[in-house]
Amino acid sequence: MNTTDINKKVSIVLLGTALMLASCNLWKKPEPKAELEVLPEDIVELRDDQIKLAGIEFGGIKMQPMGNVLKTNGIVSVSPQNHATVCMPLGGFIKNTTLLPGNFVKKGETLALIENQEFVDIQQNYLEARNRLVYAKAEYDRHTDLFKDDVYSEKNVQQVTVEYRNLTALVKSLEQKLIMIGIDPAQLKEETISSSVSLRSPISGYLKSVNVNIGKYVSSTDVLFEIVNSDKLFLELTLFEKDAEKAAGGQKVIFFVNNEDEEHEAVIMQTGKSVTDDKTVKVFASVESPCKNLMPGMYVNANIQESSKEVATLPSEAIVSFDDKDYIFIFEKNKEELGQPFTEYKMIEVKKGITSSGYTEVNLPSGFAADSDKIVVRGAYNLLSAKKNAGEMAC
């Protein structure tokens, strides 16, 4: 056998071996791939890093009184005794003032110095009348005693009495004028007569308006200052006639100003006893605690809480809406996939009730443990987002 025949046989053997190996590979079963887990419709799972990003926090049901809420609006007002309009009864020229709107003033503090020649005349007339009254009082007492002893006639006594009483009336009237312009009659002496007087604040509070300047002449009808004491504010709320009977004294009111999220509290003092032309009724509520950003005239949105009962509540942000239904999320279990830890959360359908002060009443499904502290109270919307769009958060 020559070399050519040997090479042909070797080639045939190698070809057969290759075909046999190829045939084995064709009939070999493929290795099964790892099956993907199919989560139930009510389950969402997150990794640890996703949980931290979502800000998940747990809590439990809180039993607290909740009542129906009557929505209304109104304005912030101040009682008449806490709102002062300051005028100068006799007018005059503004000699000095240093105040600006927004300044705080105390009761009795000088608002402005006002000058008027008439102030001098009143002081002079008062002092003269007071001096004459001293003499008239002595004459009256002397004539009365002598009349008793039949020394003076009744006519003489009557004349002295008239003079005494006229002077008494004059002194009293001038005293009231002095008090009206801010001068204490008891402190007035001949050497203290002045052409200017201090206009003083009748209450403590903040200046709402200042309508004066140095040298300006003001009359008795001019409003020089407006002062508001905002320590005791109240709400003037408006209710429709059909809702009037739902409001009563002692009910709690939660209100908001300037579309802010901060809640303020008030309590109804009284309700109006008449219906206005537009078929509404006024409700008045006192503000319970001082609020720095609350000022008279502000518009408010208010919720009047009707008679309440104790119900199961959750923070409003713990409840999410999906497909026209309301849900909460609870902790289901921790697990591990492909060596990586995951946490499962389960959606539970609930029925919402009254909402107030950041909490919402929830009607839980039968069999749910109301004392569970594994309810997601923060981050529920992120869990809902993970369910609706797995590409964003869920694995």
C-alpha positions in Angstrom: 0.0 0.0 0.0 1.4 3.3 -1.1 1.5 6.5 0.8 -1.4 8.0 -1.1 -3.8 5.2 -0.1 -2.8 5.5 3.6 -3.5 9.3 3.5 -7.0 8.7 2.0 -7.8 6.2 4.8 -6.7 8.6 7.5 -8.8 11.4 6.0 -11.9 9.2 5.9 -11.5 8.2 9.5 -11.1 11.8 10.6 -14.1 12.9 8.6 -16.3 10.2 10.2 -15.2 11.1 13.6 -16.1 14.8 13.0 -19.5 13.8 11.6 -20.2 11.6 14.6 -19.3 14.4 17.1 -21.4 16.9 15.1 -24.3 14.5 15.3 -24.0 14.1 19.0 -24.0 17.9 19.4 -27.2 18.2 17.3 -29.0 15.7 19.5 -27.8 17.1 22.8 -30.6 18.8 24.9 -30.0 22.5 25.6 -29.5 23.5 29.2 -32.6 25.0 30.8 -32.5 28.7 31.4 -33.3 30.2 34.8 -37.1 30.9 35.0 -38.2 34.6 35.6 -40.3 35.1 38.8 -43.8 36.3 38.1 -45.0 38.5 40.9 -48.7 38.6 41.9 -50.6 41.7 40.9 -50.7 43.0 44.5 -47.0 42.7 45.2 -44.2 45.2 44.6 -40.5 44.3 45.4 -37.6 46.6 45.9 -33.9 46.3 46.6 -32.3 47.8 49.6 -30.9 50.8 47.7 -34.3 51.4 46.1 -36.0 51.3 49.5 -33.7 54.0 50.7 -34.3 56.1 47.6 -38.1 55.7 48.0 -37.9 56.9 51.6 -40.0 54.0 52.9 -41.2 54.4 56.5 -43.5 52.2 58.6 -46.2 53.0 61.1 -49.5 51.9 62.4 -53.2 52.8 62.6 -54.0 55.7 64.9 -57.3 55.9 66.6 -58.5 59.5 67.0 -61.7 61.6 66.9 -62.7 62.6 63.4 -65.9 64.4 62.2 -67.5 65.5 59.0 -65.9 68.7 57.7 -67.8 71.7 56.5 -65.7 73.7 54.1 -66.1 77.5 54.1 -64.1 80.7 53.7 -63.9 84.2 55.3 -61.5 86.8 56.5 -59.4 87.5 59.6 -60.8 90.2 61.8 -60.0 91.9 65.0 -62.4 92.9 67.8 -63.3 96.6 68.1 -61.4 96.9 71.4 -58.2 95.7 69.7 -58.5 98.1 66.7 -57.9 101.8 67.4 -58.3 104.8 65.1 -56.4 107.7 66.5 -57.4 111.4 65.8 -56.6 114.7 67.5 -59.8 116.1 68.9 -58.8 119.7 68.5 -56.5 119.4 65.5 -53.2 121.2 65.2 -49.8 121.1 63.5 -47.6 118.0 63.6 -44.5 119.1 65.4 -42.7 115.7 65.7 -43.2 112.0 64.9 -40.8 109.1 64.3 -43.1 106.2 63.6 -43.6 104.1 60.5 -46.3 101.6 59.5 -45.5 98.2 61.1 -43.9 99.7 64.2 -45.0 98.2 67.5 -46.3 100.7 70.1 -47.3 100.3 73.7 -50.4 101.7 75.3 -49.6 105.3 76.4 -46.6 105.7 74.2 -46.3 109.0 72.3 -47.3 108.8 68.7 -46.7 112.4 67.7 -46.3 115.9 69.2 -49.0 118.3 68.1 -49.0 122.1 68.4 -51.9 124.5 68.6 -52.4 127.9 70.2 -55.8 126.8 71.3 -54.1 124.4 73.7 -52.6 127.4 75.5 -55.9 129.1 75.8 -57.6 126.1 77.3 -54.8 125.7 79.9 -55.0 129.4 80.8 -58.7 129.4 81.1 -58.6 126.3 83.3 -56.1 127.7 85.7 -57.9 131.0 86.0 -61.3 129.2 86.5 -59.7 126.9 89.1 -58.2 129.9 91.0 -61.6 131.7 91.0 -63.3 128.6 92.1 -61.1 128.5 95.2 -62.3 132.0 96.2 -65.9 131.2 95.2 -65.9 128.1 97.4 -64.7 130.1 100.4 -67.3 132.8 99.8 -70.0 130.2 99.5 -69.0 128.5 102.7 -68.8 131.9 104.6 -72.2 133.2 103.3 -73.9 129.9 104.1 -72.6 130.0 107.7 -73.7 133.7 108.1 -77.1 132.9 106.6 -77.6 130.3 109.3 -76.9 133.0 111.9 -79.3 135.4 110.2 -76.5 137.8 109.2 -76.9 137.6 105.4 -80.1 137.5 103.5 -81.2 134.6 101.4 -80.8 136.6 98.2 -77.1 137.2 98.9 -76.6 133.5 99.6 -78.3 132.6 96.3 -76.0 134.9 94.3 -72.9 133.4 95.9 -74.2 129.9 95.3 -74.9 130.5 91.6 -71.4 132.0 91.2 -69.9 129.0 92.9 -71.8 126.4 90.9 -71.1 128.2 87.6 -67.4 128.2 88.3 -67.5 124.5 89.3 -69.2 123.6 86.0 -66.6 125.7 84.1 -63.7 124.0 85.8 -65.2 120.5 85.1 -65.7 121.3 81.5 -62.2 122.6 81.0 -60.8 119.6 82.8 -62.5 117.3 80.3 -61.1 119.4 77.4 -57.6 119.0 78.9 -58.1 115.3 79.3 -59.4 115.0 75.7 -56.2 116.6 74.3 -54.0 114.6 76.5 -53.2 116.9 79.5 -53.6 115.8 83.1 -55.4 118.6 84.9 -54.0 117.5 88.2 -50.4 118.0 86.9 -51.1 121.3 85.2 -49.5 124.4 86.8 -48.9 128.0 85.7 -45.3 127.2 84.8 -46.1 124.1 82.8 -48.4 125.7 80.2 -47.3 124.5 76.7 -48.5 125.0 73.2 -47.8 121.4 72.2 -49.2 118.1 73.6 -48.4 114.4 73.1 -50.8 112.3 71.2 -50.6 108.9 72.9 -51.5 105.4 71.9 -54.8 104.1 73.4 -53.8 100.4 73.0 -50.7 98.3 72.5 -50.3 96.9 69.0 -48.8 97.4 65.5 -49.3 100.5 63.4 -51.4 99.7 60.4 -51.3 103.2 58.9 -49.5 106.4 59.6 -51.0 109.5 58.0 -48.8 112.3 59.3 -45.7 114.2 58.6 -43.9 117.1 60.3 -45.6 120.5 59.7 -48.9 119.0 58.4 -52.0 120.5 59.8 -54.6 118.0 60.9 -58.2 118.5 61.8 -60.3 116.8 64.4 -61.8 114.4 61.8 -58.5 113.3 60.2 -57.3 109.7 61.0 -53.7 110.1 62.0 -52.9 106.5 63.0 -54.5 103.1 62.9 -53.3 100.5 65.5 -54.1 96.8 65.5 -53.5 94.4 68.4 -53.2 91.0 66.6 -52.9 89.0 69.9 -56.7 88.4 69.8 -57.9 87.8 66.3 -61.1 86.1 65.2 -62.4 84.7 61.9 -65.5 86.0 60.2 -66.7 83.0 58.2 -69.5 82.8 55.7 -71.9 79.8 55.5 -74.8 79.2 53.2 -78.2 79.2 54.8 -78.6 75.5 54.4 -75.4 74.8 56.3 -76.0 77.3 59.2 -77.4 74.7 61.6 -74.3 72.6 61.2 -72.2 75.2 63.0 -72.3 75.7 66.7 -70.3 77.3 69.5 -67.3 75.2 70.7 -66.7 73.5 67.3 -63.1 73.4 66.2 -62.0 75.2 63.0 -58.9 74.4 60.9 -58.0 77.2 58.6 -55.3 78.2 56.1 -54.1 81.6 54.8 -52.4 82.5 51.5 -52.6 78.9 50.2 -50.1 77.8 52.7 -49.8 74.3 54.1 -49.5 75.5 57.7 -52.6 74.8 59.7 -54.1 77.3 62.2 -56.8 76.5 64.8 -59.8 78.5 65.9 -63.0 77.7 68.0 -66.4 79.0 67.1 -67.6 81.6 69.5 -71.0 82.3 68.1 -73.1 82.2 64.9 -75.1 85.0 63.3 -78.7 85.3 64.2 -79.9 86.7 60.8 -79.6 85.8 57.1 -78.0 88.3 54.8 -79.4 89.4 51.4 -77.2 86.8 49.6 -78.7 84.0 51.8 -75.6 83.5 54.0 -74.9 83.4 57.7 -71.9 84.8 59.5 -69.9 82.5 61.9 -67.4 84.0 64.3 -64.5 81.9 65.6 -61.6 83.0 67.9 -58.1 82.2 66.9 -56.6 79.9 69.5 -52.9 80.5 69.3 -50.8 83.4 68.1 -49.7 83.1 64.4 -46.9 85.3 63.2 -48.0 85.4 59.6 -51.7 86.1 60.4 -53.0 89.7 60.0 -56.4 91.3 59.9 -58.0 91.4 56.5 -56.4 88.2 55.3 -58.6 85.8 53.3 -58.8 82.3 54.8 -60.1 78.8 53.7 -61.5 77.0 56.7 -62.8 73.6 57.6 -65.4 73.4 60.4 -65.3 70.1 62.1 -68.7 68.7 63.0 -69.4 66.3 65.9 -66.6 63.7 65.9 -66.2 60.1 66.7 -63.0 58.0 67.2 -62.0 56.1 64.1 -59.0 54.4 62.5 -56.8 56.8 60.7 -53.5 56.9 58.7 -51.4 59.8 57.5 -53.1 60.9 54.2 -49.9 60.3 52.3 -50.1 56.6 53.2 -53.1 56.1 51.0 -52.8 56.0 47.2 -55.3 55.8 44.4 -55.0 53.4 41.5 -57.7 52.4 39.0 -60.3 54.4 40.9 -59.6 52.5 44.1 -57.7 53.4 47.3 -54.8 51.3 48.6 -52.2 51.1 51.4 -49.0 49.1 51.3 -47.8 46.7 54.0 -44.6 44.8 54.6 -45.0 41.3 53.2 -41.5 39.6 53.5 -37.8 39.8 53.0 -36.3 37.4 50.4 -33.1 36.8 48.4 -32.8 36.3 44.6 -29.6 35.5 42.8 -27.7 36.3 46.0 -29.3 39.8 46.3 -31.7 40.8 49.1 -35.2 42.1 48.2 -38.3 43.2 50.2 -41.9 42.6 49.1 -44.7 45.0 49.8 -48.4 44.1 49.4 -51.2 46.4 48.3 -54.3 46.3 50.4 -57.5 47.9 49.2 -59.2 50.3 51.8 -62.1 52.7 51.8 -61.3 56.3 52.6 -63.4 58.4 55.0 -63.0 61.9 56.5 -59.8 63.8 56.1 -58.6 66.3 58.6 -55.3 67.7 59.9 -53.2 65.5 57.6 -54.9 62.3 58.6 -57.6 60.3 56.7 -60.1 57.8 58.1 -59.6 54.3 56.7 -62.1 51.4 56.6 -59.9 48.3 56.6 -60.8 44.9 55.0 -62.1 42.2 57.3 -59.3 40.1 58.8 -56.7 42.9 58.6 -54.8 43.3 61.9 -55.5 46.9 62.9 -52.7 46.9 65.4 -50.1 46.2 62.6 -47.1 48.5 62.7 -45.9 47.4 59.3 -48.0 49.8 57.2 -46.1 52.0 54.8 -46.8 55.6 56.0 -44.2 57.4 53.9 -43.1 56.5 50.4 -46.4 54.9 49.3 -46.5 56.9 46.1 -43.0 55.7 45.2 -44.2 52.1 45.6 -47.2 52.8 43.4 -44.8 54.3 40.8 -42.7 51.1 41.0 -45.8 49.0 40.3 -47.0 51.1 37.4 -43.6 51.5 35.8 -41.2 48.7 36.8 -38.4 50.2 34.8 -38.1 53.1 37.2 -37.8 51.4 40.5 -38.8 47.8 40.6 -36.3 45.2 39.4 
